[in-house]
């Protein structure tokens, strides 16, 4: 019985891993221009800043010198999903708090397709 459960658990984990694929990865700076929306109003959530960074990069051409491109967020619909799919990884919560106080931060973003659902994983980057 235990052996059957172990095999089933291993297969489940293998299927879950196979269903998750990397759609893209990039490094960016969340700078003061990313901390406000297109109307100049301060953003109230760190993931909204990540989304604004991608709008600045793809739509408005306002790029920080170390911002990298990505293969996903030139699509406005996918860019619009960042806030609802954004997850902070590692010590990124501290970094997000710093950005909310107006400090420029460096991020690493991985965009995953997790069984047909987009996940945006935001972590620290040394810059």
C-alpha angles and dihedrals in degrees: 000000000000090000092052090050091049092051091047091049092049092050091048091052092046091052092048092050091048091051092057118078135171112248094181148326133211145163123231144165121239099213133168091278089059093049094070131056125242090276092054096254118142113255116235100206132054093224088055086058090053088051092048090050089058092046089050090049100044107024107028102028092230100140130169112230094253097040112123127208125248133207096229117044101062081086105086093209093054091043088054090060095059096094094052096044100038117120125182115225131200113342092344090119090071090048091049090052089052091052091049087057090052101262117140111243135188118229139190115208128196118190113205134189101216107187092319095319121107117232122189111202114195121193140158124287123193091221 
